[in-house]
């Protein structure tokens, strides 16, 4: 488990990366209250997001500084919304990349299938059936 602690006035925030079941969880919390968390299947993606999230927290605190009189609930909601906005923007980029990769792989497989299909006969057709 990786953790990084931040102090904002008298409040302590913690970011973490830990394994969870067959995947990984990345989160940001204040005390025991989670402000953000995301689940990942692959360690590489979880580590990449964990690094980006910590950079975002530091950038956020420099850009949107507050005073000790600022309500804690407002600041927590503000940083939480910022992290989710950044997270989903990052995920959109990842999904676009995956879509491109799988579309290319499917096209290659389809070409190979069409070449193999020339040697098939009609009586050998087999379909998926819904039976146990």
C-alpha contacts under 8 A as a table, 3 or more apart, distances in Angstrom:
res1	aa1	res2	aa2	distance
1	X	16	X	7.02
1	X	17	X	5.63
1	X	18	X	4.56
1	X	19	X	7.16
2	X	16	X	5.48
2	X	17	X	5.08
2	X	18	X	6.59
3	X	14	X	6.68
3	X	15	X	5.51
3	X	16	X	4.31
3	X	17	X	6.50
4	X	14	X	5.64
4	X	15	X	5.22
4	X	16	X	6.51
5	X	12	X	6.88
5	X	13	X	5.75
5	X	14	X	4.43
5	X	15	X	6.46
6	X	12	X	5.74
6	X	13	X	4.95
6	X	14	X	6.03
7	X	10	X	6.84
7	X	11	X	5.82
7	X	12	X	4.59
7	X	13	X	6.10
8	X	11	X	5.23
8	X	12	X	6.25
8	X	13	X	7.45
9	X	68	X	6.52
11	X	30	X	7.40
12	X	30	X	6.04
12	X	31	X	6.58
13	X	28	X	7.17
13	X	29	X	5.65
13	X	30	X	4.40
13	X	31	X	6.58
14	X	28	X	5.65
14	X	29	X	5.39
14	X	30	X	6.31
14	X	31	X	7.72
15	X	26	X	7.50
15	X	27	X	5.59
15	X	28	X	4.25
15	X	29	X	6.45
15	X	54	X	7.31
16	X	25	X	7.94
16	X	26	X	5.64
16	X	27	X	5.34
16	X	28	X	6.42
16	X	50	X	7.57
17	X	24	X	7.07
17	X	25	X	5.77
17	X	26	X	4.51
17	X	27	X	6.66
17	X	46	X	7.44
17	X	47	X	7.48
17	X	50	X	6.66
18	X	24	X	5.67
18	X	25	X	5.40
18	X	26	X	6.60
19	X	22	X	7.47
19	X	23	X	5.89
19	X	24	X	4.23
19	X	25	X	6.05
20	X	23	X	5.28
20	X	24	X	4.95
20	X	25	X	5.97
21	X	24	X	7.42
22	X	41	X	7.01
23	X	39	X	7.08
23	X	40	X	5.61
23	X	41	X	4.40
23	X	42	X	6.43
23	X	43	X	7.43
24	X	39	X	5.74
24	X	40	X	5.09
24	X	41	X	6.22
24	X	42	X	7.14
24	X	43	X	6.59
24	X	46	X	6.46
25	X	37	X	6.78
25	X	38	X	5.74
25	X	39	X	4.61
25	X	40	X	6.27
25	X	46	X	7.24
26	X	37	X	5.43
26	X	38	X	5.33
26	X	39	X	6.48
26	X	40	X	8.00
26	X	46	X	6.65
26	X	49	X	7.78
26	X	50	X	6.26
27	X	34	X	7.18
27	X	35	X	7.59
27	X	36	X	5.28
27	X	37	X	3.95
27	X	38	X	6.36
28	X	34	X	6.08
28	X	35	X	5.62
28	X	36	X	5.08
28	X	37	X	6.37
29	X	32	X	6.44
29	X	33	X	5.48
29	X	34	X	4.14
29	X	35	X	5.00
29	X	36	X	6.74
30	X	33	X	5.38
30	X	34	X	6.46
30	X	35	X	7.04
34	X	37	X	7.14
35	X	76	X	6.93
35	X	77	X	7.53
35	X	79	X	7.93
35	X	80	X	5.21
36	X	80	X	5.89
36	X	83	X	6.94
36	X	84	X	6.97
39	X	46	X	7.77
40	X	43	X	7.27
40	X	45	X	6.89
40	X	46	X	5.76
41	X	45	X	7.92
41	X	46	X	7.86
42	X	45	X	5.60
42	X	46	X	6.41
43	X	46	X	5.00
43	X	47	X	5.99
44	X	47	X	5.23
44	X	48	X	6.13
45	X	48	X	5.02
45	X	49	X	6.14
46	X	49	X	5.23
46	X	50	X	6.00
47	X	50	X	4.96
47	X	51	X	6.23
48	X	51	X	5.35
48	X	52	X	6.28
49	X	52	X	4.93
49	X	53	X	5.84
49	X	87	X	7.85
50	X	53	X	5.09
50	X	54	X	6.29
51	X	54	X	5.31
51	X	55	X	6.35
52	X	55	X	5.08
52	X	56	X	6.12
53	X	56	X	4.95
53	X	57	X	6.19
53	X	83	X	7.13
54	X	57	X	5.10
54	X	58	X	6.40
55	X	58	X	5.24
55	X	59	X	6.19
56	X	59	X	5.03
56	X	60	X	5.82
56	X	83	X	7.44
57	X	60	X	5.07
57	X	61	X	6.17
57	X	79	X	7.80
57	X	83	X	7.88
58	X	61	X	5.28
58	X	62	X	6.39
59	X	62	X	5.23
59	X	63	X	6.11
60	X	63	X	5.16
60	X	64	X	5.74
60	X	65	X	7.87
60	X	79	X	7.52
61	X	64	X	5.36
61	X	65	X	5.42
62	X	65	X	5.77
66	X	69	X	7.99
66	X	70	X	6.17
67	X	70	X	5.48
70	X	74	X	7.55
70	X	75	X	7.32
71	X	74	X	5.42
71	X	75	X	6.54
72	X	75	X	5.21
72	X	76	X	6.09
73	X	76	X	5.15
73	X	77	X	6.17
74	X	77	X	5.24
74	X	78	X	6.05
75	X	78	X	4.97
75	X	79	X	6.16
76	X	79	X	5.39
76	X	80	X	5.99
77	X	80	X	5.03
77	X	81	X	6.08
78	X	81	X	5.34
78	X	82	X	6.26
79	X	82	X	4.98
79	X	83	X	6.17
80	X	83	X	5.23
80	X	84	X	6.30
81	X	84	X	5.19
81	X	85	X	6.08
82	X	85	X	5.11
82	X	86	X	6.20
83	X	86	X	5.14
83	X	87	X	5.94
84	X	87	X	4.89
84	X	88	X	6.10
85	X	88	X	5.46
85	X	89	X	6.24
86	X	89	X	5.15
86	X	90	X	6.17
87	X	90	X	5.14
87	X	91	X	6.17
88	X	91	X	4.86
88	X	92	X	6.11
89	X	92	X	5.19
89	X	93	X	6.66
90	X	93	X	5.27
90	X	94	X	6.44
91	X	94	X	4.91
91	X	95	X	6.08
92	X	95	X	5.16
92	X	96	X	6.18
93	X	96	X	5.19
93	X	97	X	6.37
94	X	97	X	5.15
94	X	98	X	6.26
95	X	98	X	4.96
95	X	99	X	5.96
96	X	99	X	5.09
96	X	100	X	6.24
97	X	100	X	5.20
97	X	101	X	6.25
98	X	101	X	5.04
98	X	102	X	6.09
99	X	102	X	5.34
99	X	103	X	5.90
100	X	103	X	5.21
100	X	104	X	6.19
101	X	104	X	5.31
101	X	105	X	6.28
102	X	105	X	4.92
102	X	106	X	5.98
103	X	106	X	5.13
103	X	107	X	6.22
104	X	107	X	5.16
104	X	108	X	6.38
105	X	108	X	5.20
105	X	109	X	6.25
106	X	109	X	5.02
106	X	110	X	5.98
107	X	110	X	5.03
107	X	111	X	6.25
108	X	111	X	5.24
108	X	112	X	6.38
109	X	112	X	5.08
109	X	113	X	6.11
110	X	113	X	4.96
110	X	114	X	6.22
111	X	114	X	5.22
111	X	115	X	6.50
112	X	115	X	5.23
112	X	116	X	6.35
113	X	116	X	5.03
113	X	117	X	5.91
114	X	117	X	4.99
114	X	118	X	6.83
115	X	118	X	5.82
115	X	119	X	7.99
116	X	119	X	5.82
116	X	120	X	7.20
117	X	120	X	5.12
120	X	124	X	7.12
121	X	124	X	5.65
121	X	125	X	7.47
122	X	125	X	5.85
